[in-house]
Amino acid sequence: MSDVKEATEWLSHIMNVVHDGMLVIQEEDIIIVNDHFANMVGYDEDTLMDMDFEHLVDTLSRRHNEAAIEALSTGDNPTKFNTRLKTKEGDILHVEINPTVITIGDGPAVLAAVRDITRQIALEEAVTQLEQRFASLYDLSPVPYITLNSDGVINQVNQATEELLGCSADGIIGSNLGDFLADIPDSEEYDPSAAIISEVLRGKNVEGIELELKHCEGRSVWVSVSSRSLNPESERPAEIGLTAVQITRRRNAEQKLREESERANLYFELMTSDLNIILQSVLFALEDLKLSLKMTDREMALIRDSSWNLRRAARLIVNMGVLLSLDSAPPESNKVNLRSHIRRATLEVGRDFEGKTLKFESDIPEEGYDVTGHAFLHNVFFNILHNSMTYDDKEPVEIAVRAELQDFGREVKLEFEDKGPGIEDVQKQHIFRRTHDVNSQIVGKGLGLTVADRYISHLGGRIWVEDVVKGNPSAGSKFVVILTKWQDKAELPEITFYKSDHCVFCGPVFDTLSLILIELGISKSAVNVINIDDPSAGVSEDDLPALPTIQMGDEQLTGFLSEEDLRTGVMRLLMTAAR
């Protein structure tokens, strides 16, 4: 065997071990190919032998890569290049050719590694299309989007951001986000944008923070900001994404509503206060007339009726105030004793009816029942008893209250039974609610039972009316009240909330924490709020890791906190207290 043939066979054997396509070109003809290359182009090895390599190249690529193909065929300084080959079946392959000049026999030859990169090219094209599509979506998105670096410098904005701020991209990019914040008073050395960036750099996602920005024309623009790291896997994120949804119209509407509400509350307080003073003056005058003048029975009856109606008017004004305040500032629930509140209600009802006597019976034990209530629970019982006294013409008016535990001792059921004219079935569903539907209104009945229903609903209880004798309303009415029996809870360690008036996160975090505590039945008094702006607080911002700082037992939470963060912290505190 000649040396050339032996070298050729040895090279062919080595080439077949390689997973890439391999071929040897000498004097412009293919003299050796491996199986992988033959399979790649779909020809058998015998067909490929002595074939001009150029015949395998796609027509367009021959012209485009003419110089590189010529160098590959002649062995004159060939270099790595990409081109397209055409298979026997007519398919196009994208390949990367990496040539090396070798010597076979007495002459030079080119050993070329041919790698199929068709899939890679397809993926790159898909990525390019996705990038172009994302760029289009980014720019056409109606939501303003800003990309920042870790120093808060703006790197990129979309068209919506330009419209939001009233500036071109050239005027925004390169500026610090803080440059577009509304002017901060000199007394407040605080930058909300820096606080947001600091939280993101700590690995947190910031959501729903409301900021006031400056439009390039000088007006204010309110936005709801959410921000997160664009490369969260990095220890210190290099890029931060920020969306800013405009909420100017909502903020303006809220401000106007707040002003109107404050004005309405002022008018209502002035009206009720002045009306009550007037009513009390008239009542005093009538009482004085009763004592100082000799009057006929008819005149005394007129004064008595007038006093009664004046007291009704005063109660109506008070009840209106209760209904308006229950939604915005409901009384705090706590442990109360039923017996003491019912006793107070009976005494006040007895004083309100001069010409009637209340005969009251109760089977509530001397120690009473402790229920979940508040300081105004007696008003519920007063209004029930007052309703019975008003519409029962008998003398005396007999009312009995029965109490029992139910639901395995978790609830207290109260039944107030009278022997009055009763309440027709068609009225039972409306008696506790004065609706806007004129046809269903019970005119002239006041707001007492409506207040009772709202108080009981706020406490998580239930109230309704039924007949003492089923199907016979004239035998009297039975008012049923269900209240939750008080259960002593594990004492919760105090939660300390450190805040500042200029902290952008403090308000939203405190509101979320308050809602969680209400949902779990925990009094807001469990939170000790310390405003570090107050010199007497004894704590400065330098003493705290971030604002807000919440101390929950041994655990400390800082900065922007999501609902999940706060809920988890409160639950851990409850479990610790339970131990």
C-alpha positions as CSV (number, residue, x, y, z in Angstrom):
1,M,0.0,0.0,0.0
2,S,1.4,3.4,-1.0
3,D,2.0,6.1,1.6
4,V,-0.6,8.3,0.1
5,K,-3.3,5.6,0.2
6,E,-2.4,4.7,3.7
7,A,-2.6,8.4,4.8
8,T,-5.9,8.8,3.1
9,E,-7.4,5.7,4.8
10,W,-6.1,6.8,8.1
11,L,-7.6,10.3,7.7
12,S,-10.9,8.8,6.5
13,H,-11.1,6.7,9.6
14,I,-10.5,9.7,11.9
15,M,-13.1,11.8,10.0
16,N,-15.8,9.2,10.6
17,V,-15.3,9.4,14.3
18,V,-16.2,13.1,14.3
19,H,-19.9,14.1,14.6
20,D,-19.6,17.1,12.3
21,G,-19.5,16.8,8.5
22,M,-15.9,16.5,7.2
23,L,-14.5,16.5,3.7
24,V,-11.1,16.9,2.0
25,I,-10.7,19.0,-1.2
26,Q,-7.7,18.7,-3.4
27,E,-7.3,20.4,-6.7
28,E,-10.9,21.7,-6.5
29,D,-12.4,18.1,-6.2
30,I,-13.7,16.3,-3.2
31,I,-11.4,13.4,-2.5
32,I,-12.6,12.3,1.0
33,V,-15.9,12.6,2.9
34,N,-17.2,11.2,6.1
35,D,-20.5,9.5,6.6
36,H,-22.0,12.4,8.5
37,F,-21.4,14.8,5.6
38,A,-22.8,12.3,3.1
39,N,-25.9,12.0,5.2
40,M,-26.1,15.7,5.6
41,V,-26.3,16.4,1.8
42,G,-28.1,13.2,0.9
43,Y,-25.5,11.8,-1.6
44,D,-23.6,8.5,-1.3
45,E,-19.9,8.8,-0.9
46,D,-19.1,7.5,-4.4
47,T,-21.2,10.3,-6.0
48,L,-19.4,12.9,-3.9
49,M,-15.9,11.7,-4.9
50,D,-14.3,13.9,-7.5
51,M,-17.4,16.3,-7.4
52,D,-16.6,20.0,-7.5
53,F,-17.6,21.4,-4.1
54,E,-19.1,24.4,-5.8
55,H,-21.8,22.2,-7.2
56,L,-23.1,21.6,-3.7
57,V,-23.4,25.3,-2.9
58,D,-26.8,27.1,-3.4
59,T,-26.8,29.3,-6.5
60,L,-27.3,32.6,-4.6
61,S,-24.6,31.7,-2.1
62,R,-22.1,30.9,-4.8
63,R,-22.2,34.5,-5.9
64,H,-22.3,35.9,-2.4
65,N,-19.4,33.7,-1.1
66,E,-17.5,33.4,-4.4
67,A,-14.1,34.4,-2.9
68,A,-14.4,32.1,0.1
69,I,-15.5,29.2,-2.0
70,E,-12.6,29.8,-4.5
71,A,-10.1,29.8,-1.6
72,L,-11.6,26.6,-0.2
73,S,-11.3,24.9,-3.6
74,T,-7.8,26.0,-4.3
75,G,-6.3,25.9,-0.8
76,D,-5.1,29.5,-1.1
77,N,-5.5,30.9,2.4
78,P,-9.1,29.6,3.1
79,T,-11.0,31.1,6.0
80,K,-14.0,30.2,8.1
81,F,-17.3,31.3,6.5
82,N,-21.0,30.5,6.5
83,T,-22.9,29.5,3.4
84,R,-25.8,27.5,2.2
85,L,-25.7,24.0,0.7
86,K,-28.3,22.4,-1.4
87,T,-29.1,18.7,-0.7
88,K,-29.9,16.1,-3.3
89,E,-33.6,16.5,-2.4
90,G,-33.4,20.3,-3.0
91,D,-33.5,21.4,0.7
92,I,-31.3,24.3,1.8
93,L,-28.8,23.7,4.7
94,H,-27.2,26.6,6.5
95,V,-23.6,25.5,7.3
96,E,-20.5,26.8,8.9
97,I,-17.3,25.8,7.1
98,N,-14.1,25.8,9.1
99,P,-11.1,24.9,6.7
100,T,-7.5,23.8,7.5
101,V,-4.7,23.4,4.9
102,I,-3.1,20.0,5.1
103,T,-0.7,18.0,2.9
104,I,-1.7,14.7,1.2
105,G,1.0,13.1,-0.9
106,D,3.2,15.8,-2.4
107,G,0.4,18.4,-2.7
108,P,-1.7,20.7,-0.5
109,A,-5.3,19.9,0.4
110,V,-8.0,21.5,2.5
111,L,-9.6,19.6,5.4
112,A,-13.0,21.3,6.0
113,A,-15.3,20.8,9.0
114,V,-18.9,21.4,7.9
115,R,-21.4,22.1,10.7
116,D,-25.1,22.2,10.1
117,I,-26.4,25.4,11.7
118,T,-29.8,25.4,10.1
119,R,-31.6,25.1,13.4
120,Q,-29.4,27.7,15.0
121,I,-30.1,30.1,12.1
122,A,-33.9,29.4,12.5
123,L,-33.7,30.1,16.2
124,E,-31.7,33.3,15.7
125,E,-34.3,34.5,13.2
126,A,-37.1,33.6,15.6
127,V,-35.3,35.5,18.4
128,T,-34.8,38.5,16.1
129,Q,-38.5,38.5,15.2
130,L,-39.5,38.3,18.8
131,E,-37.1,41.2,19.6
132,Q,-38.7,43.2,16.8
133,R,-42.2,42.3,18.0
134,F,-41.3,43.2,21.6
135,A,-39.8,46.5,20.5
136,S,-43.0,47.2,18.6
137,L,-45.2,46.2,21.6
138,Y,-42.9,48.2,24.0
139,D,-43.1,51.3,21.9
140,L,-46.8,51.0,21.1
141,S,-47.9,50.0,24.6
142,P,-50.4,52.4,26.1
143,V,-48.7,51.9,29.5
144,P,-45.7,54.2,30.1
145,Y,-42.6,52.0,30.6
146,I,-39.2,53.2,31.8
147,T,-35.9,51.3,32.1
148,L,-33.5,52.6,34.7
149,N,-30.0,51.6,35.8
150,S,-29.2,51.0,39.4
151,D,-28.4,54.7,40.0
152,G,-31.9,55.7,38.9
153,V,-30.7,57.1,35.5
154,I,-33.3,56.5,32.7
155,N,-31.9,54.3,29.9
156,Q,-35.0,53.8,27.8
157,V,-38.6,55.0,27.5
158,N,-41.5,54.2,25.2
159,Q,-43.8,56.5,23.4
160,A,-46.4,56.4,26.2
161,T,-43.8,57.8,28.6
162,E,-43.1,60.7,26.2
163,E,-46.8,61.5,26.2
164,L,-47.1,61.2,30.0
165,L,-44.2,63.6,30.7
166,G,-44.7,65.8,27.6
167,C,-41.0,65.4,26.6
168,S,-39.2,63.7,23.8
169,A,-37.2,60.6,24.5
170,D,-34.0,62.6,24.0
171,G,-35.1,64.9,26.8
172,I,-35.8,62.1,29.2
173,I,-33.1,59.5,28.6
174,G,-30.0,60.2,30.6
175,S,-31.9,62.1,33.3
176,N,-32.5,60.8,36.8
177,L,-36.0,59.6,37.7
178,G,-36.0,62.0,40.6
179,D,-35.7,64.9,38.2
180,F,-39.3,64.3,37.2
181,L,-40.8,64.1,40.7
182,A,-42.9,67.0,42.0
183,D,-40.9,69.5,44.0
184,I,-40.1,68.2,47.5
185,P,-40.1,70.8,50.3
186,D,-36.6,71.7,51.5
187,S,-37.5,70.5,54.9
188,E,-37.9,66.9,53.6
189,E,-34.6,65.3,52.6
190,Y,-36.3,62.4,51.0
191,D,-36.3,61.1,47.4
192,P,-39.2,58.6,46.7
193,S,-37.6,57.4,43.5
194,A,-34.4,56.5,45.4
195,A,-36.5,54.6,47.9
196,I,-38.2,52.6,45.1
197,I,-34.9,51.8,43.5
198,S,-33.4,50.8,46.9
199,E,-36.2,48.3,47.5
200,V,-35.8,46.8,44.0
201,L,-32.1,46.4,44.6
202,R,-32.9,44.6,47.8
203,G,-34.7,42.0,45.6
204,K,-38.3,43.2,46.2
205,N,-41.1,43.9,43.7
206,V,-42.7,47.3,44.3
207,E,-46.3,47.6,43.3
208,G,-49.0,50.3,43.4
209,I,-47.0,53.2,44.8
210,E,-48.6,56.6,43.9
211,L,-46.2,59.4,43.0
212,E,-46.7,63.0,41.8
213,L,-44.6,63.7,38.7
214,K,-43.9,66.9,36.8
215,H,-45.1,67.3,33.3
216,C,-42.6,69.2,31.1
217,E,-45.3,72.0,30.8
218,G,-45.2,72.4,34.6
219,R,-48.4,70.7,35.6
220,S,-48.7,67.8,38.0
221,V,-49.2,64.2,36.8
222,W,-50.2,61.5,39.3
223,V,-49.1,57.9,38.5
224,S,-49.3,54.5,40.1
225,V,-45.8,53.0,39.9
226,S,-44.7,49.4,39.9
227,S,-41.1,48.3,39.6
228,R,-39.0,45.2,39.5
229,S,-35.5,44.0,38.5
230,L,-35.0,43.0,34.9
231,N,-32.2,40.6,35.8
232,P,-33.4,39.2,39.2
233,E,-30.8,36.5,39.2
234,S,-28.0,39.1,39.6
235,E,-26.9,39.9,43.1
236,R,-27.1,43.6,42.2
237,P,-29.5,44.2,39.4
238,A,-28.1,46.4,36.6
239,E,-31.5,47.3,35.0
240,I,-34.8,48.1,36.6
241,G,-38.1,48.1,34.8
242,L,-40.8,50.6,35.9
243,T,-44.4,51.1,34.8
244,A,-46.3,54.3,35.6
245,V,-50.0,54.2,35.1
246,Q,-51.6,57.7,35.0
247,I,-54.2,58.2,37.8
248,T,-54.4,62.0,37.6
249,R,-58.2,62.0,36.9
250,R,-58.8,59.5,39.7
251,R,-56.8,61.5,42.2
252,N,-58.5,64.7,41.2
253,A,-61.9,63.0,41.6
254,E,-60.9,61.6,45.0
255,Q,-59.7,65.1,46.1
256,K,-63.0,66.7,45.0
257,L,-65.0,63.9,46.7
258,R,-63.0,64.3,49.9
259,E,-63.6,68.1,49.9
260,E,-67.3,67.6,49.2
261,S,-67.5,64.9,51.9
262,E,-65.8,67.2,54.5
263,R,-68.1,70.0,53.5
264,A,-71.2,67.7,53.9
265,N,-69.9,66.5,57.3
266,L,-69.5,70.1,58.4
267,Y,-73.0,71.0,57.3
268,F,-74.4,67.9,58.9
269,E,-72.6,68.4,62.2
270,L,-73.7,72.1,62.3
271,M,-77.2,71.2,61.4
272,T,-77.6,68.4,63.9
273,S,-75.8,70.3,66.7
274,D,-77.9,73.4,66.2
275,L,-81.1,71.4,65.8
276,N,-80.5,69.5,69.0
277,I,-79.8,72.7,70.9
278,I,-83.1,74.1,69.5
279,L,-85.0,71.0,70.4
280,Q,-83.6,70.8,73.9
281,S,-84.5,74.5,74.4
282,V,-88.1,73.8,73.3
283,L,-88.3,70.7,75.5
284,F,-87.0,72.7,78.5
285,A,-89.6,75.4,77.8
286,L,-92.4,72.9,77.6
287,E,-91.4,71.3,80.9
288,D,-91.3,74.7,82.5
289,L,-94.8,75.4,81.2
290,K,-96.1,72.1,82.6
291,L,-94.7,73.0,86.1
292,S,-95.5,76.7,86.2
293,L,-99.0,77.0,84.6
294,K,-102.4,75.5,85.5
295,M,-103.6,73.8,82.3
296,T,-106.6,71.8,81.3
297,D,-106.2,68.1,80.6
298,R,-106.4,68.8,76.8
299,E,-103.6,71.4,77.1
300,M,-101.5,69.0,79.1
301,A,-102.0,66.3,76.5
302,L,-100.9,68.7,73.8
303,I,-97.7,69.5,75.7
304,R,-97.1,65.9,76.4
305,D,-97.5,64.9,72.7
306,S,-95.3,67.8,71.6
307,S,-92.6,66.8,74.0
308,W,-92.8,63.2,72.7
309,N,-92.5,64.3,69.1
310,L,-89.6,66.6,70.0
311,R,-87.8,63.7,71.6
312,R,-88.5,61.5,68.5
313,A,-87.0,64.2,66.3
314,A,-83.9,64.4,68.5
315,R,-83.5,60.6,68.3
316,L,-84.0,60.7,64.5
317,I,-81.1,63.2,64.2
318,V,-78.9,61.0,66.4
319,N,-79.7,57.9,64.4
320,M,-78.9,59.7,61.1
321,G,-75.5,60.5,62.5
322,V,-75.0,56.8,63.6
323,L,-75.9,55.5,60.1
324,L,-73.5,58.0,58.4
325,S,-70.6,57.2,60.8
326,L,-70.9,53.4,60.9
327,D,-69.2,52.9,57.5
328,S,-66.4,55.4,57.9
329,A,-65.7,55.0,61.6
330,P,-67.4,51.9,63.1
331,P,-67.0,51.4,66.9
332,E,-64.3,48.9,67.9
333,S,-65.6,45.5,69.0
334,N,-64.7,44.3,72.5
335,K,-66.1,42.2,75.4
336,V,-69.4,43.4,76.8
337,N,-71.9,42.0,79.3
338,L,-75.4,41.6,78.0
339,R,-77.2,42.1,81.3
340,S,-75.8,45.5,81.9
341,H,-76.6,46.8,78.4
342,I,-80.2,45.5,78.6
343,R,-80.7,47.0,82.1
344,R,-79.5,50.4,80.8
345,A,-81.9,50.1,77.8
346,T,-84.9,49.4,80.0
347,L,-84.2,52.4,82.3
348,E,-83.8,54.8,79.3
349,V,-87.0,53.5,77.7
350,G,-88.9,53.8,80.9
351,R,-87.9,57.5,81.2
352,D,-89.0,58.2,77.7
353,F,-92.6,57.2,78.3
354,E,-94.2,59.3,81.0
355,G,-97.7,57.8,80.7
356,K,-96.8,54.2,80.3
357,T,-95.3,51.5,82.5
358,L,-92.9,48.9,81.3
359,K,-93.3,45.4,82.8
360,F,-90.1,43.7,81.9
361,E,-89.1,40.1,82.5
362,S,-85.8,38.4,81.8
363,D,-84.3,35.0,82.3
364,I,-80.7,36.2,81.8
365,P,-78.7,34.9,84.8
366,E,-77.2,37.4,87.2
367,E,-73.7,37.0,85.8
368,G,-75.1,37.6,82.3
369,Y,-73.4,36.6,79.1
370,D,-70.2,38.1,77.7
371,V,-70.6,38.7,74.0
372,T,-68.7,40.5,71.2
373,G,-70.1,44.0,71.2
374,H,-69.2,47.6,71.8
375,A,-70.2,50.6,74.0
376,F,-73.4,51.3,71.9
377,L,-74.9,47.8,72.1
378,H,-77.6,49.1,74.5
379,N,-78.9,51.2,71.6
380,V,-79.9,48.0,69.8
381,F,-82.0,46.9,72.8
382,F,-83.3,50.4,73.4
383,N,-84.7,50.6,69.9
384,I,-86.3,47.1,70.1
385,L,-88.0,47.9,73.5
386,H,-88.9,51.4,72.3
387,N,-90.6,50.0,69.2
388,S,-92.7,47.7,71.4
389,M,-93.6,50.5,73.9
390,T,-94.6,52.8,71.0
391,Y,-97.2,50.6,69.4
392,D,-98.6,48.7,72.4
393,D,-101.6,50.6,73.9
394,K,-102.0,48.3,76.8
395,E,-101.1,49.3,80.3
396,P,-98.7,48.1,81.5
397,V,-96.7,47.1,78.4
398,E,-95.4,43.6,78.9
399,I,-92.0,42.6,77.3
400,A,-90.0,39.5,78.1
401,V,-86.5,38.6,77.0
402,R,-85.2,35.0,76.8
403,A,-81.6,34.1,76.3
404,E,-79.9,30.9,75.5
405,L,-76.6,29.6,74.1
406,Q,-76.6,27.9,70.7
407,D,-74.1,26.6,68.1
408,F,-72.2,24.6,70.7
409,G,-71.9,27.7,73.0
410,R,-70.5,30.0,70.3
411,E,-73.6,32.2,70.0
412,V,-76.1,33.8,72.3
413,K,-79.7,34.0,71.1
414,L,-82.0,36.7,72.5
415,E,-85.7,36.8,72.0
416,F,-87.7,40.0,72.9
417,E,-91.4,39.1,73.1
418,D,-94.2,41.7,73.4
419,K,-98.0,41.5,73.4
420,G,-98.6,44.4,71.1
421,P,-100.5,44.6,67.7
422,G,-97.7,42.7,65.9
423,I,-96.1,43.3,62.5
424,E,-97.7,42.1,59.3
425,D,-95.7,39.7,57.2
426,V,-95.4,42.1,54.3
427,Q,-93.7,44.6,56.6
428,K,-91.3,42.2,58.3
429,Q,-88.7,42.3,55.5
430,H,-88.6,46.1,55.4
431,I,-88.9,47.1,59.0
432,F,-85.1,47.0,59.6
433,R,-84.2,48.8,56.3
434,R,-85.3,52.2,55.1
435,T,-84.7,51.6,51.3
436,H,-84.8,54.1,48.4
437,D,-87.8,52.2,47.0
438,V,-90.8,54.4,47.9
439,N,-93.2,51.5,47.6
440,S,-91.3,49.5,50.2
441,Q,-90.7,52.3,52.7
442,I,-92.4,52.2,56.1
443,V,-93.2,55.9,56.4
444,G,-93.1,57.5,59.8
445,K,-91.4,54.6,61.6
446,G,-88.1,56.4,62.2
447,L,-84.6,54.9,62.0
448,G,-84.3,53.0,65.3
449,L,-84.6,49.5,63.9
450,T,-82.5,50.4,60.9
451,V,-79.7,51.4,63.4
452,A,-80.2,48.2,65.3
453,D,-79.8,46.1,62.2
454,R,-76.6,48.0,61.1
455,Y,-75.1,47.7,64.6
456,I,-75.8,43.9,64.7
457,S,-74.5,43.3,61.2
458,H,-71.3,45.2,62.0
459,L,-70.8,42.8,64.9
460,G,-71.3,39.8,62.7
461,G,-74.6,38.9,64.2
462,R,-78.2,38.7,62.9
463,I,-81.5,40.3,63.7
464,W,-85.1,39.6,62.5
465,V,-88.7,39.7,63.7
466,E,-91.3,36.9,63.7
467,D,-94.7,36.2,65.3
468,V,-94.9,35.1,68.9
469,V,-97.7,32.7,67.7
470,K,-96.8,31.6,64.2
471,G,-99.3,32.8,61.6
472,N,-101.0,35.1,64.1
473,P,-99.2,38.6,64.1
474,S,-101.9,40.1,66.3
475,A,-100.6,37.9,69.2
476,G,-97.4,40.0,69.5
477,S,-94.0,40.2,68.0
478,K,-90.8,38.4,68.7
479,F,-87.5,40.2,67.9
480,V,-84.6,37.7,67.6
481,V,-81.0,38.8,68.0
482,I,-78.0,36.5,67.5
483,L,-74.7,37.7,68.9
484,T,-71.3,36.0,69.0
485,K,-70.3,34.8,72.5
486,W,-67.0,36.4,73.6
487,Q,-64.0,34.1,73.3
488,D,-60.8,35.1,75.1
489,K,-58.0,35.2,72.6
490,A,-54.3,34.7,73.1
491,E,-52.7,38.0,74.0
492,L,-51.0,39.4,70.9
493,P,-47.6,41.0,71.4
494,E,-47.7,44.7,70.4
495,I,-46.9,45.5,66.8
496,T,-44.7,48.7,66.5
497,F,-45.0,50.6,63.2
498,Y,-42.3,53.2,62.6
499,K,-43.3,55.7,60.0
500,S,-42.6,59.1,58.6
501,D,-44.8,61.7,56.9
502,H,-42.6,61.8,53.9
503,C,-42.2,58.0,53.5
504,V,-43.7,56.9,50.2
505,F,-44.3,53.3,51.4
506,C,-45.6,54.0,54.9
507,G,-49.2,54.9,54.0
508,P,-49.9,51.9,51.6
509,V,-48.2,49.4,53.9
510,F,-50.1,50.6,57.0
511,D,-53.4,50.5,55.1
512,T,-52.7,46.9,54.0
513,L,-51.7,45.9,57.6
514,S,-54.9,47.4,59.0
515,L,-57.1,45.5,56.6
516,I,-55.4,42.3,57.4
517,L,-55.9,42.9,61.2
518,I,-59.6,43.7,60.7
519,E,-60.0,40.6,58.6
520,L,-58.4,38.5,61.4
521,G,-60.5,40.1,64.1
522,I,-57.6,41.9,65.7
523,S,-58.0,45.3,67.1
524,K,-56.0,48.1,65.4
525,S,-55.1,49.2,69.0
526,A,-52.6,46.3,68.8
527,V,-50.5,48.5,66.6
528,N,-48.3,51.2,68.2
529,V,-47.6,53.8,65.5
530,I,-44.5,55.9,66.1
531,N,-43.9,58.9,63.8
532,I,-40.2,59.5,63.8
533,D,-40.8,63.0,62.6
534,D,-42.0,63.8,66.1
535,P,-39.0,65.0,68.2
536,S,-40.5,63.2,71.2
537,A,-40.5,59.8,69.5
538,G,-37.0,59.1,70.6
539,V,-36.2,57.4,67.3
540,S,-34.6,58.9,64.2
541,E,-34.4,57.6,60.6
542,D,-30.8,56.7,61.1
543,D,-31.7,54.3,63.9
544,L,-33.9,52.2,61.4
545,P,-32.8,50.0,58.5
546,A,-35.6,51.4,56.3
547,L,-39.0,53.0,56.3
548,P,-41.4,51.8,57.3
549,T,-40.0,49.4,60.0
550,I,-42.5,47.0,61.6
551,Q,-41.5,45.2,64.8
552,M,-43.7,42.1,65.2
553,G,-42.5,40.4,68.3
554,D,-38.9,39.2,67.5
555,E,-39.3,39.7,63.8
556,Q,-38.6,42.9,62.0
557,L,-40.0,43.8,58.6
558,T,-38.7,46.8,56.6
559,G,-39.4,48.8,53.5
560,F,-42.1,48.1,51.0
561,L,-44.1,45.0,52.0
562,S,-46.7,43.2,50.0
563,E,-49.9,41.8,51.4
564,E,-48.4,38.4,51.4
565,D,-45.4,39.6,53.4
566,L,-47.6,41.3,56.0
567,R,-50.1,38.4,56.3
568,T,-47.3,35.9,56.8
569,G,-45.7,38.1,59.5
570,V,-49.0,38.5,61.4
571,M,-49.8,34.8,61.2
572,R,-46.3,34.0,62.6
573,L,-47.0,36.4,65.4
574,L,-50.3,34.8,66.1
575,M,-48.8,31.3,66.2
576,T,-46.0,32.6,68.6
577,A,-48.7,34.1,70.9
578,A,-50.7,30.8,70.8
579,R,-47.7,28.9,72.2
